[in-house]
């Protein structure tokens, strides 16, 4: 028998993955992934759930391949050149997902800045005033404004790392801080 030429993940075609079992075999071959990991990458707990889903074997393969393979070297310079523009777009998408009411007027806060509402020190909002506003919101027992939920929102939307909401807000740049303070003030007006 002739030795078979070793395929790479990029050589895999749709005909190579006729079913989820083939996807599992290939994932194990290339990345030593267990079936439970393959399911988890697709958002399912068991193979039965994955097989019953509308996800095709080819889609499952492409998703896992994209997650497991590092980007091509020629893509890195482009990614560096475009490092800043995707962040606001991604932040807007996450804002729409986490705060649907913001999606009604995307970009409105950028076109209509309200500097008179923000006492700024070094580009950041007045922290004492913000702290009072957040206490008012928390007193209303609004789940989205709990410390943990709000910290998670700030971290994912504005891409900052911090242990408290106030620490996270202090790390925001002027534009992000303005957006966040506007969000707080808009919510205060609604309640």
Secondary structure by P-SEA (a helix, b strand, c coil): cccccccccccccccccccaaaaaaaaaaaccccaaaaaaaaccccaaaaaaccccaaaaaaaaaaacccccccaaaaaaaaccaaaaaaaaaaaaaacccccccccccccccccccccccccccaaaaaaaaaaaaaaaccccccaaaaaaaaaaacccccccaaaaaaaccaaaaaaaaaaaaaaaaac
